[in-house]
Amino acid sequence: MPEIELNREKSMRILNSADSSPDARVIAAFAVMFFEATEHADDLEPETYAIAHKLLRMGASELDQAREPTNG
């Protein structure tokens, strides 16, 4: 696995570019989520925490399901 470089500004540019590859967009989206969670986790309302956590689980589940072999 290549080394991960976390850079908020670069991640935002990737997300805002229509020319970015799907791989780059997914990595950038999770990087932005990481930055926002790190910066604001202590200040979230309980409902916001629950929504964010659910979205995190949903994203991870989508990644996992895409790697599962098909049954037919």
Backbone atoms as SQL, in Angstrom:
CREATE TABLE atoms (id INTEGER PRIMARY KEY, chain TEXT, resi INTEGER, resn TEXT, atom TEXT, x REAL, y REAL, z REAL);
INSERT INTO atoms VALUES
  (1, 'A', 1, 'MET', 'N', 0.851, -1.174, 0.000),
  (2, 'A', 1, 'MET', 'CA', 0.000, 0.000, 0.000),
  (3, 'A', 1, 'MET', 'C', 0.894, 1.233, 0.000),
  (4, 'A', 2, 'PRO', 'N', 0.572, 2.208, -0.863),
  (5, 'A', 2, 'PRO', 'CA', 1.376, 3.433, -0.870),
  (6, 'A', 2, 'PRO', 'C', 1.182, 4.238, 0.404),
  (7, 'A', 3, 'GLU', 'N', 2.147, 5.090, 0.690),
  (8, 'A', 3, 'GLU', 'CA', 2.055, 5.963, 1.858),
  (9, 'A', 3, 'GLU', 'C', 0.898, 6.944, 1.675),
  (10, 'A', 4, 'ILE', 'N', 0.185, 7.197, 2.752),
  (11, 'A', 4, 'ILE', 'CA', -0.955, 8.108, 2.710),
  (12, 'A', 4, 'ILE', 'C', -0.494, 9.498, 3.129),
  (13, 'A', 5, 'GLU', 'N', -0.770, 10.480, 2.277),
  (14, 'A', 5, 'GLU', 'CA', -0.453, 11.874, 2.581),
  (15, 'A', 5, 'GLU', 'C', -1.770, 12.595, 2.841),
  (16, 'A', 6, 'LEU', 'N', -1.981, 13.026, 4.061),
  (17, 'A', 6, 'LEU', 'CA', -3.212, 13.729, 4.407),
  (18, 'A', 6, 'LEU', 'C', -3.022, 15.232, 4.244),
  (19, 'A', 7, 'ASN', 'N', -3.806, 15.800, 3.349),
  (20, 'A', 7, 'ASN', 'CA', -3.740, 17.223, 3.083),
  (21, 'A', 7, 'ASN', 'C', -5.161, 17.708, 2.774),
  (22, 'A', 8, 'ARG', 'N', -5.700, 18.516, 3.645),
  (23, 'A', 8, 'ARG', 'CA', -7.093, 18.961, 3.507),
  (24, 'A', 8, 'ARG', 'C', -7.324, 19.723, 2.199),
  (25, 'A', 9, 'GLU', 'N', -6.463, 20.670, 1.882),
  (26, 'A', 9, 'GLU', 'CA', -6.658, 21.493, 0.697),
  (27, 'A', 9, 'GLU', 'C', -6.588, 20.651, -0.583),
  (28, 'A', 10, 'LYS', 'N', -5.616, 19.754, -0.635),
  (29, 'A', 10, 'LYS', 'CA', -5.485, 18.883, -1.810),
  (30, 'A', 10, 'LYS', 'C', -6.713, 17.977, -1.931),
  (31, 'A', 11, 'SER', 'N', -7.181, 17.455, -0.811),
  (32, 'A', 11, 'SER', 'CA', -8.372, 16.595, -0.828),
  (33, 'A', 11, 'SER', 'C', -9.587, 17.360, -1.329),
  (34, 'A', 12, 'MET', 'N', -9.752, 18.595, -0.904),
  (35, 'A', 12, 'MET', 'CA', -10.883, 19.401, -1.359),
  (36, 'A', 12, 'MET', 'C', -10.781, 19.694, -2.855),
  (37, 'A', 13, 'ARG', 'N', -9.575, 19.965, -3.351),
  (38, 'A', 13, 'ARG', 'CA', -9.405, 20.207, -4.792),
  (39, 'A', 13, 'ARG', 'C', -9.789, 18.959, -5.591),
  (40, 'A', 14, 'ILE', 'N', -9.388, 17.800, -5.098),
  (41, 'A', 14, 'ILE', 'CA', -9.732, 16.547, -5.777),
  (42, 'A', 14, 'ILE', 'C', -11.248, 16.364, -5.809),
  (43, 'A', 15, 'LEU', 'N', -11.911, 16.589, -4.681),
  (44, 'A', 15, 'LEU', 'CA', -13.370, 16.430, -4.630),
  (45, 'A', 15, 'LEU', 'C', -14.085, 17.413, -5.553),
  (46, 'A', 16, 'ASN', 'N', -13.534, 18.595, -5.717),
  (47, 'A', 16, 'ASN', 'CA', -14.171, 19.626, -6.524),
  (48, 'A', 16, 'ASN', 'C', -13.823, 19.554, -8.007),
  (49, 'A', 17, 'SER', 'N', -12.981, 18.610, -8.384),
  (50, 'A', 17, 'SER', 'CA', -12.574, 18.475, -9.775),
  (51, 'A', 17, 'SER', 'C', -13.359, 17.359, -10.460),
  (52, 'A', 18, 'ALA', 'N', -14.019, 17.704, -11.548),
  (53, 'A', 18, 'ALA', 'CA', -14.768, 16.704, -12.316),
  (54, 'A', 18, 'ALA', 'C', -13.826, 15.709, -12.991),
  (55, 'A', 19, 'ASP', 'N', -12.554, 16.060, -13.115),
  (56, 'A', 19, 'ASP', 'CA', -11.590, 15.193, -13.780),
  (57, 'A', 19, 'ASP', 'C', -10.928, 14.183, -12.846),
  (58, 'A', 20, 'SER', 'N', -11.214, 14.256, -11.553),
  (59, 'A', 20, 'SER', 'CA', -10.594, 13.334, -10.594),
  (60, 'A', 20, 'SER', 'C', -11.114, 11.915, -10.802),
  (61, 'A', 21, 'SER', 'N', -10.225, 10.962, -10.622),
  (62, 'A', 21, 'SER', 'CA', -10.610, 9.558, -10.774),
  (63, 'A', 21, 'SER', 'C', -11.475, 9.121, -9.589),
  (64, 'A', 22, 'PRO', 'N', -12.271, 8.077, -9.765),
  (65, 'A', 22, 'PRO', 'CA', -13.055, 7.559, -8.639),
  (66, 'A', 22, 'PRO', 'C', -12.174, 7.182, -7.446),
  (67, 'A', 23, 'ASP', 'N', -11.015, 6.587, -7.694),
  (68, 'A', 23, 'ASP', 'CA', -10.110, 6.227, -6.596),
  (69, 'A', 23, 'ASP', 'C', -9.706, 7.461, -5.799),
  (70, 'A', 24, 'ALA', 'N', -9.295, 8.497, -6.517),
  (71, 'A', 24, 'ALA', 'CA', -8.857, 9.725, -5.847),
  (72, 'A', 24, 'ALA', 'C', -10.007, 10.375, -5.083),
  (73, 'A', 25, 'ARG', 'N', -11.211, 10.360, -5.658),
  (74, 'A', 25, 'ARG', 'CA', -12.363, 10.993, -5.015),
  (75, 'A', 25, 'ARG', 'C', -12.745, 10.285, -3.723),
  (76, 'A', 26, 'VAL', 'N', -12.738, 8.948, -3.722),
  (77, 'A', 26, 'VAL', 'CA', -13.093, 8.201, -2.509),
  (78, 'A', 26, 'VAL', 'C', -12.061, 8.453, -1.413),
  (79, 'A', 27, 'ILE', 'N', -10.793, 8.389, -1.757),
  (80, 'A', 27, 'ILE', 'CA', -9.745, 8.638, -0.758),
  (81, 'A', 27, 'ILE', 'C', -9.855, 10.062, -0.228),
  (82, 'A', 28, 'ALA', 'N', -10.060, 11.028, -1.116),
  (83, 'A', 28, 'ALA', 'CA', -10.179, 12.428, -0.692),
  (84, 'A', 28, 'ALA', 'C', -11.391, 12.628, 0.207),
  (85, 'A', 29, 'ALA', 'N', -12.508, 11.986, -0.112),
  (86, 'A', 29, 'ALA', 'CA', -13.721, 12.130, 0.709),
  (87, 'A', 29, 'ALA', 'C', -13.495, 11.598, 2.122),
  (88, 'A', 30, 'PHE', 'N', -12.862, 10.444, 2.235),
  (89, 'A', 30, 'PHE', 'CA', -12.592, 9.900, 3.559),
  (90, 'A', 30, 'PHE', 'C', -11.550, 10.738, 4.297),
  (91, 'A', 31, 'ALA', 'N', -10.600, 11.322, 3.564),
  (92, 'A', 31, 'ALA', 'CA', -9.612, 12.201, 4.199),
  (93, 'A', 31, 'ALA', 'C', -10.282, 13.441, 4.764),
  (94, 'A', 32, 'VAL', 'N', -11.195, 14.046, 4.008),
  (95, 'A', 32, 'VAL', 'CA', -11.917, 15.227, 4.492),
  (96, 'A', 32, 'VAL', 'C', -12.736, 14.858, 5.720),
  (97, 'A', 33, 'MET', 'N', -13.389, 13.703, 5.682),
  (98, 'A', 33, 'MET', 'CA', -14.155, 13.240, 6.848),
  (99, 'A', 33, 'MET', 'C', -13.236, 13.133, 8.062),
  (100, 'A', 34, 'PHE', 'N', -12.046, 12.585, 7.869),
  (101, 'A', 34, 'PHE', 'CA', -11.093, 12.448, 8.960),
  (102, 'A', 34, 'PHE', 'C', -10.721, 13.813, 9.536),
  (103, 'A', 35, 'PHE', 'N', -10.417, 14.771, 8.667),
  (104, 'A', 35, 'PHE', 'CA', -10.054, 16.110, 9.134),
  (105, 'A', 35, 'PHE', 'C', -11.186, 16.756, 9.921),
  (106, 'A', 36, 'GLU', 'N', -12.389, 16.677, 9.404),
  (107, 'A', 36, 'GLU', 'CA', -13.527, 17.294, 10.071),
  (108, 'A', 36, 'GLU', 'C', -13.819, 16.608, 11.409),
  (109, 'A', 37, 'ALA', 'N', -13.745, 15.286, 11.421),
  (110, 'A', 37, 'ALA', 'CA', -13.995, 14.556, 12.670),
  (111, 'A', 37, 'ALA', 'C', -12.939, 14.907, 13.712),
  (112, 'A', 38, 'THR', 'N', -11.695, 14.978, 13.290),
  (113, 'A', 38, 'THR', 'CA', -10.613, 15.310, 14.216),
  (114, 'A', 38, 'THR', 'C', -10.794, 16.710, 14.795),
  (115, 'A', 39, 'GLU', 'N', -11.193, 17.624, 13.936),
  (116, 'A', 39, 'GLU', 'CA', -11.319, 19.022, 14.366),
  (117, 'A', 39, 'GLU', 'C', -12.564, 19.295, 15.208),
  (118, 'A', 40, 'HIS', 'N', -13.665, 18.584, 14.936),
  (119, 'A', 40, 'HIS', 'CA', -14.933, 18.952, 15.550),
  (120, 'A', 40, 'HIS', 'C', -15.581, 17.876, 16.417),
  (121, 'A', 41, 'ALA', 'N', -14.958, 16.732, 16.589),
  (122, 'A', 41, 'ALA', 'CA', -15.599, 15.615, 17.295),
  (123, 'A', 41, 'ALA', 'C', -16.061, 15.990, 18.702),
  (124, 'A', 42, 'ASP', 'N', -15.304, 16.793, 19.390),
  (125, 'A', 42, 'ASP', 'CA', -15.654, 17.149, 20.771),
  (126, 'A', 42, 'ASP', 'C', -16.838, 18.108, 20.864),
  (127, 'A', 43, 'ASP', 'N', -17.206, 18.740, 19.746),
  (128, 'A', 43, 'ASP', 'CA', -18.247, 19.762, 19.771),
  (129, 'A', 43, 'ASP', 'C', -19.568, 19.318, 19.163),
  (130, 'A', 44, 'LEU', 'N', -19.683, 18.062, 18.758),
  (131, 'A', 44, 'LEU', 'CA', -20.878, 17.604, 18.053),
  (132, 'A', 44, 'LEU', 'C', -22.048, 17.346, 18.989),
  (133, 'A', 45, 'GLU', 'N', -23.216, 17.681, 18.492),
  (134, 'A', 45, 'GLU', 'CA', -24.454, 17.326, 19.182),
  (135, 'A', 45, 'GLU', 'C', -24.628, 15.804, 19.067),
  (136, 'A', 46, 'PRO', 'N', -25.308, 15.183, 20.023),
  (137, 'A', 46, 'PRO', 'CA', -25.485, 13.724, 19.965),
  (138, 'A', 46, 'PRO', 'C', -26.113, 13.243, 18.655),
  (139, 'A', 47, 'GLU', 'N', -27.098, 13.964, 18.130),
  (140, 'A', 47, 'GLU', 'CA', -27.727, 13.557, 16.876),
  (141, 'A', 47, 'GLU', 'C', -26.750, 13.644, 15.709),
  (142, 'A', 48, 'THR', 'N', -25.942, 14.685, 15.691),
  (143, 'A', 48, 'THR', 'CA', -24.940, 14.836, 14.637),
  (144, 'A', 48, 'THR', 'C', -23.930, 13.707, 14.714),
  (145, 'A', 49, 'TYR', 'N', -23.490, 13.372, 15.921),
  (146, 'A', 49, 'TYR', 'CA', -22.568, 12.249, 16.109),
  (147, 'A', 49, 'TYR', 'C', -23.167, 10.967, 15.542),
  (148, 'A', 50, 'ALA', 'N', -24.432, 10.711, 15.855),
  (149, 'A', 50, 'ALA', 'CA', -25.087, 9.486, 15.390),
  (150, 'A', 50, 'ALA', 'C', -25.169, 9.444, 13.866),
  (151, 'A', 51, 'ILE', 'N', -25.517, 10.568, 13.252),
  (152, 'A', 51, 'ILE', 'CA', -25.606, 10.631, 11.789),
  (153, 'A', 51, 'ILE', 'C', -24.230, 10.415, 11.158),
  (154, 'A', 52, 'ALA', 'N', -23.228, 11.105, 11.673),
  (155, 'A', 52, 'ALA', 'CA', -21.877, 10.972, 11.135),
  (156, 'A', 52, 'ALA', 'C', -21.367, 9.546, 11.276),
  (157, 'A', 53, 'HIS', 'N', -21.623, 8.945, 12.414),
  (158, 'A', 53, 'HIS', 'CA', -21.171, 7.574, 12.642),
  (159, 'A', 53, 'HIS', 'C', -21.882, 6.614, 11.699),
  (160, 'A', 54, 'LYS', 'N', -23.169, 6.834, 11.470),
  (161, 'A', 54, 'LYS', 'CA', -23.911, 5.983, 10.544),
  (162, 'A', 54, 'LYS', 'C', -23.366, 6.121, 9.126),
  (163, 'A', 55, 'LEU', 'N', -23.088, 7.351, 8.698),
  (164, 'A', 55, 'LEU', 'CA', -22.521, 7.564, 7.369),
  (165, 'A', 55, 'LEU', 'C', -21.152, 6.894, 7.235),
  (166, 'A', 56, 'LEU', 'N', -20.356, 6.951, 8.289),
  (167, 'A', 56, 'LEU', 'CA', -19.059, 6.284, 8.278),
  (168, 'A', 56, 'LEU', 'C', -19.232, 4.781, 8.090),
  (169, 'A', 57, 'ARG', 'N', -20.149, 4.179, 8.840),
  (170, 'A', 57, 'ARG', 'CA', -20.407, 2.744, 8.716),
  (171, 'A', 57, 'ARG', 'C', -20.959, 2.397, 7.329),
  (172, 'A', 58, 'MET', 'N', -21.841, 3.249, 6.804),
  (173, 'A', 58, 'MET', 'CA', -22.407, 2.996, 5.476),
  (174, 'A', 58, 'MET', 'C', -21.320, 3.044, 4.400),
  (175, 'A', 59, 'GLY', 'N', -20.409, 3.998, 4.508),
  (176, 'A', 59, 'GLY', 'CA', -19.315, 4.088, 3.547),
  (177, 'A', 59, 'GLY', 'C', -18.406, 2.877, 3.612),
  (178, 'A', 60, 'ALA', 'N', -18.071, 2.458, 4.821),
  (179, 'A', 60, 'ALA', 'CA', -17.220, 1.279, 4.988),
  (180, 'A', 60, 'ALA', 'C', -17.926, 0.033, 4.459),
  (181, 'A', 61, 'SER', 'N', -19.222, -0.072, 4.694),
  (182, 'A', 61, 'SER', 'CA', -19.991, -1.213, 4.215),
  (183, 'A', 61, 'SER', 'C', -20.003, -1.259, 2.682),
  (184, 'A', 62, 'GLU', 'N', -20.167, -0.118, 2.044),
  (185, 'A', 62, 'GLU', 'CA', -20.145, -0.074, 0.578),
  (186, 'A', 62, 'GLU', 'C', -18.799, -0.545, 0.033),
  (187, 'A', 63, 'LEU', 'N', -17.719, -0.100, 0.668),
  (188, 'A', 63, 'LEU', 'CA', -16.395, -0.548, 0.237),
  (189, 'A', 63, 'LEU', 'C', -16.262, -2.056, 0.398),
  (190, 'A', 64, 'ASP', 'N', -16.709, -2.587, 1.530),
  (191, 'A', 64, 'ASP', 'CA', -16.623, -4.026, 1.779),
  (192, 'A', 64, 'ASP', 'C', -17.473, -4.813, 0.791),
  (193, 'A', 65, 'GLN', 'N', -18.698, -4.366, 0.546),
  (194, 'A', 65, 'GLN', 'CA', -19.587, -5.078, -0.370),
  (195, 'A', 65, 'GLN', 'C', -19.046, -5.100, -1.790),
  (196, 'A', 66, 'ALA', 'N', -18.372, -4.049, -2.194),
  (197, 'A', 66, 'ALA', 'CA', -17.805, -3.991, -3.540),
  (198, 'A', 66, 'ALA', 'C', -16.691, -5.020, -3.720),
  (199, 'A', 67, 'ARG', 'N', -16.084, -5.468, -2.636),
  (200, 'A', 67, 'ARG', 'CA', -14.991, -6.441, -2.694),
  (201, 'A', 67, 'ARG', 'C', -15.461, -7.881, -2.492),
  (202, 'A', 68, 'GLU', 'N', -16.719, -8.075, -2.107),
  (203, 'A', 68, 'GLU', 'CA', -17.226, -9.428, -1.880),
  (204, 'A', 68, 'GLU', 'C', -17.463, -10.102, -3.229),
  (205, 'A', 69, 'PRO', 'N', -17.105, -11.390, -3.315),
  (206, 'A', 69, 'PRO', 'CA', -17.382, -12.105, -4.567),
  (207, 'A', 69, 'PRO', 'C', -18.889, -12.258, -4.763),
  (208, 'A', 70, 'THR', 'N', -19.318, -12.182, -5.996),
  (209, 'A', 70, 'THR', 'CA', -20.743, -12.328, -6.291),
  (210, 'A', 70, 'THR', 'C', -21.149, -13.783, -6.171),
  (211, 'A', 71, 'ASN', 'N', -22.401, -14.002, -5.826),
  (212, 'A', 71, 'ASN', 'CA', -22.898, -15.361, -5.620),
  (213, 'A', 71, 'ASN', 'C', -23.725, -15.842, -6.800),
  (214, 'A', 72, 'GLY', 'N', -23.300, -15.595, -7.983),
  (215, 'A', 72, 'GLY', 'CA', -24.094, -16.130, -9.056),
  (216, 'A', 72, 'GLY', 'C', -23.721, -15.559, -10.337);
